[in-house]
Amino acid sequence: MPEPQPPAPPRHQDLGVEGLRQLHDQGTMDLWREYQRQYDFDARRHDESRRDFLALRTAILESIPSNHRLGLDPSLSIREIIRTQHSSFQQSVQSRLQELNQKYELRKAPGKNKSVDKWFQEWRDFLTDARNCPNYSINKMQALIHFHGAIQPIIPMFAAIRSAATINCSEDQIGLQNEIHQFEQQYVIHKAQSRK
């Protein structure tokens, strides 16, 4: 006689309001525990750290563009929301890098050299945003960078998000370190040529 199989995990629509609330709270608590671990939690800083964490969580929820939010269950946990956004973020990054590379090729054309310095600045700004905030949608990056500028310590908080969400979207995966290196090489060459 076959052994009885464990029941399938409940679908969101089967959980009911209370079940969804518990699921949401569990995702929040998982993230909070991971934040404490990453942050080398100090009990004397508990209140301040908790405020920072809640502000970060609010920023994540608010950072999801309305077009991405369509079809998302509003009761999903932070971890599920970030995982859902993962693939669309990668596509956005790759699309934007391709767009910027095409733009750069156009600006290298004759008569376009006056725009090169401005282009390099735009390129650096984009790479910096993407490197600092690798888990969020492109069109909200700049706002998030500004929002988090006042929250310290910021790096452990992003590390906690990445770890708790089990996301592999990192600088290495989307090649940002290599892109930055190439950018800096190109800029040095451009400066050397412009002095001739």
HELIX and SHEET records of a PDB file:
HELIX    1   1 HIS A   12  TYR A   39  1                                  28    
HELIX    2   2 ALA A   43  ARG A   45  5                                   3    
HELIX    3   3 HIS A   46  SER A   63  1                                  18    
HELIX    4   4 SER A   66  ARG A   69  1                                   4    
HELIX    5   5 ILE A   78  ARG A  107  1                                  30    
HELIX    6   6 ASN A  113  SER A  115  5                                   3    
HELIX    7   7 VAL A  116  ASN A  132  1                                  17    
HELIX    8   8 ILE A  138  LYS A  140  5                                   3    
HELIX    9   9 MET A  141  HIS A  148  1                                   8    
HELIX   10  10 ILE A  154  ALA A  164  1                                  11    
HELIX   11  11 LEU A  176  SER A  194  1                                  19    
END                                                                             
